[in-house]
Amino acid sequence: MKKYNYINKRNYSISKIYGLIEQLKKLNIIIIGDAIIDEYVFVTPKGRAIKDPILSVEFNKEERYAGGILAIANHISSYVNNITLLTLIGNQKSNINFIEESLASNIKLITFKKENSPTTIKRRYIDSYRNNKLFKIEYMNDRPIPKNLTNKIIEYLSTELPKYDLVIVGDFGHGFINNEIRDILEEKSKFLSLNVQSNSANMGYNYVNHYKKPDFLCMGEQEIRLPVMSRFEEMEEVIIDFYNKFNYPKFMVTQGKNGSIFFNKGELFKAPALVNTVIDTVGAGDALFAISSLFAYLNVEPELLLFIANCAGGIKANIMGNKEPVTKDKLINFIEEIYNGLEQL
């Protein structure tokens, strides 16, 4: 496996990175996936309740963030002039006003409604002092969408997908993307970038191998281990086994504080995490996936792709929830700080 500890400034100058970012502006991109609203309820733990074996807390404040595919679209919005976002909302408690207000102005929103469903909400209760998450409540109907709605979505995608340079799919496994929709995504996309999540709501039922031929794939460590049933093996072994079984040409595996690994046509590249502090890991993988998808489309060198991806993940890990996106300015400032630090080594 090829590894590096620091990016080679001679090969990847700031001016080169600026130039790559400029190339992104005119891309025609559609982003597809589950809409999620994240609610963070900040509380102060008071102790064990007298009459019940439960934790008693005092309410402090509540914040709402656009999560899921909404966050992915916002992350990309400052890099690309025009973006289309296709998502699924509920016909009950749709929260459409909040969604529209939360999206960047250059995002064109296309929604389909699921009957007898709310728009998915994930409410987390947070210890205000330490920012520890105490527990989570989910409001969702994650049963598969009906045939008539599937047909409407496929009709739209069949016509529209060929118009886009890049298709970015965040499959959170909450009942939106089924096999028929997967088939049309793979058939009609010019370049398909994919993240398929295994989470507490879909565990065991939403593996990446539902897809056959993404052009770029981004996964967490759990999401690559589960389909190949390799719980304890070294990650390098898991990656090779994964490739031998599913034959995806390019994929990235994120490992949190242990950095990221990129498999590119038979070669492995590894890069370290770039931050030592973390405020909230929720959404860090989504940010990393969103930004790395853009540079994967540009077919940048593996070392540079890993570096930019880890920059995005590090920036997001120091933002509470999906309160703010990883903008172009944040990314450039972060890279400049790293490069300035390298001069002092």
N, C-alpha and C positions, 0 to 999 in steps of 0.2 A: 504494500500500500504506500502511495506517495503521501507525505505529510509536509506541512509547513507550519511554522510558528508565527511568522510575520509575513505580510504581503510584500512582494518585491516591488519597491517603488519605481525602480528603473523600468520594469516591464509594464507596470500598471500605474502610470502617472495620474495625478489629479486631473490634468487636462484631458487625458484619454477617458476617464470616467465621466467627466463633464460631457464629452462628445457623445458617449453612449447614452447618457440620460437625455440629451437633446434629440437623439434618434427616436426616442419613445413617443414624442409628442403627437406625431401624426398617425400612430397605429390606430387601427379600427378594432376595438375590443368589446366582446360581450362576456359578461360574468353571470354565472348561473348557479343557483343553490338555495339553501334553506335560509329564510329570514328568521333571525333570533333577536329578541330584545333582552338585554341583560339588565337586571335590576339589582343594585347593590344597596342593602339595608345596613347601615352602620350602627352598631350598638355597643353599649358598655356592659360587660358581664358583671352581675351583682352577686352571684353565688347560687348554691343549690336551693331550689324552692323548698319550703318547710313541709308541705303536704304531699309533694310528688318528687320522684327521683329525676328531676329535670333541671336544666340550667335556666336561671332567671336573668333577663337582660333588660337594660334600659335603652329605649329608642333614641338615636341621635339625629340621623338624617337619612334620606334616601336619594340615590342618583340612578338615572336610566341612561343606558348607552345602546347604540345601534350595534348589534353583534352579528355573529355568523357571516353570511355572505354580504350583509350590509357593511360590516367592518372591512371586509376584503375590498369591496368597491371603493370605500373611502380611502383606504391605504393607497390605492392606485390613482386616485383622482388628480393628484397634483403632478403626476408624471405624464399623463395622457390627456389630450384636449377633450375628446369626446368618448364617453363610455355608455354602453347599454347594460342595464342590470335586469335580469329576469329572475323573478322569485315567486314563491308561493306564500300567500297570507291566508288567514282564516276569515270566514264570513261572519264570525262572532268575535267581538273584541279585536277587530283587525289592527287597531293602532296605526292606521294608514297615515293619519296626520303627523304622528310622531316620526314615522319612517320617512315621510317626505321632507320634514323639517330637518332630519338628521343627516340626510345625504348631501354631498357636495353638489353645487349648482350645475356642474357639467356632466352629471349622471342622469341618463334617461331611464326612468323606472317603468318596467313592464311587469304587471302583477297578474297572477291567476289565483282564483279564490277556491279554497277547499271548504266544502259544505260541512256543517256541524263541527266546526273546528275554530279554536282561537289561533291567532298568530302566536307562535311559540315564544314563551317567556321563561327565562331562567332567573330565579330570584335567589341571590346569595346573601347570607347574613354574615357580617364582617365584624370582628372585634376591632373597634376604632383605634385602640391603643397600639396593637401590634400588627394590624391589618391581616390577622389570621382569619381564614374562612371557617365558620362554625358549622353550617350545613346549607343545603340548597333545596329549593322547591322548584319543580318544573311544571309548567302549564302547557300542555300540548295534546294533540291528537296525532300520533305517529303511525296510525294505520295507513296502508297504501292508498294512494289516490285512486278514484274510480276510473273505469275505462273511458267514459265520455270526457273527463278532464284530461286524461292521458292523450286522447286523440287530438284535443284542441292544442295542447302543448306541442305535440309532434308536428301538427300542421304548421304551426308558427315556426318551429325550429327548422323544418325541412326547407322553408323558403328563405329564412333569414341567416342561418349559420354560414352558408357559403360567402356571405358578404363581409365576413370578419377575418382579419389577419390572425387573431389569437382568440381562442375560447378558453376561459378560465372557469373551472368547475370546483365548487366546494360542496362535496357530498357529505352532509352531516348525519345522514341516515335517519331522518325524521319523517319519512313517508312520502317525500316528493319525488326523488329520482328512482325510477324503477327500470327493469330490464329493457323495456321498449324505448324509454328515453335515453338510456345508455347507448343503445344500438344506434340511434339517430345522431347522437353526439359524436360517436366514433366514425360514423359514415360520412358526415357532412362537414366536420371541422377541418380546416386547413392545418391548424396546430392546436392540439388539445393539451392543456396543462391541468393537472388533476391533483386534488387532495381528498382522500376518502377517510373519514374519521371513525375510529372506534371510541365510543364514549359510554357512559353509564346507562344511557337510554337505549343503545342498540347493540350492546356487547355480544359478540358472537354472530351477528347477522349483517354486518356491513363491512365486509372485507374488500380490499382493493382489487382482488382478483375477479370481481364481478366485471371489471373492465379488461379488454383484451389488448388495446394498442394506443395508450396515451403517448404523446410525444415527450412529455416531461411529467414526472411524478414526484410528489413531496409527501413524506410520511414521518410520523413520530416513531420512536423505537418500538413501542407496543404494536403499532399498526403494521410493521414489517414482520414482527415475531409471530403474531397470531395466525396468519394464513399458512405459514410453514411449520407451525406448531413447535417452535424452538424457543423454549423459555429461558434456558440458562447458557446456551452456547455463546461463544464470543461473537461480537457483532460482525466481524469480517466473514466468519463462517455462515452466519445467517444471511448476509447479503449475497454471497455466492450461491447458496441454496435457493434463495428467492429468485435470483436471475435464472438459474437452471430450470426452475419450475415454470416461470411465467414469461421470461424472455423480454422484459421491458428494457429498452436500450439505454435510457437515462433516468436515474432517480436519485433523490436526495433523502437521507435519513437524519433527522434532527435528534440530538441527545441531550438537550438542555445544557447544563453546566459543562458537559463533556464535549460540546461543540457539534459539528456536523460532518457527515461523510457523503461524498458524491460518487456514484457509480456511473461511469461514462464509457460505454462500448468496451467493456472488459477491464477497464482500469479503475482503481479506487483512489480517491483523494480525500484527505482528512484535514480539517481546520479547527482550531480551538474556539471556544466561546470568547467573546471580547469584552464582557463586563463581569465585575465582581459583586455588584449589588443587584438585588431584585426586589421590586415592589409588588408585582403581580404577574404571574405566568399565564393567566387566562388571556387567550388571543395572541400570544407571542408566536405560536406556530402558524397562525393565520397570516400574521404580518410577514413573517419570513417567507411563507408560500407565495403571498401576493407579489412581493417585490422580486423574489427570485424567478417567478414565472416570466416577468418582463425580460430579464436578462438571459433566461434560458431561450426565449424566443430569438433574441439577438445572437445566440450561439457563442457567447463569450467563453473565454478559457475557463476550465474547471476551477482553477485556483481563484480567479476573480469572482466567479459565480458564488463560490463558497464564502468568500470574504464579504461580498455585498449582502448575501443572505444572513450571515451572522451579525452584520451591522444592524440590519433591520430587526432581527430577533432581539438583539441587545437593547436597542432603543425602546421597543415595545415592552420588554420585561420591566422597564422602569417607568411605565405609565399605568395608572390604576384602571383596570378593566379596559374597555374600548372607548375611553373618554376622549382620546386624541388619536388621529392616524399618524403613521410614519410617513411624513411628508418628504418631498424632494429636498426641502431646505434642511430638515432634521437629518436626513441621510448624509447630505454633503457636509454639514457641520461636524457630524460624528466622524466621518472619514478624515476630514482635515485635522481633527484633534488627534486621531490615531497616527496619522502621518507626521504631525509635528512631534508627537511623542517618540516616534522611531528615530528622529534626528538626534534625540538625546541619548540613545542607547550606545 
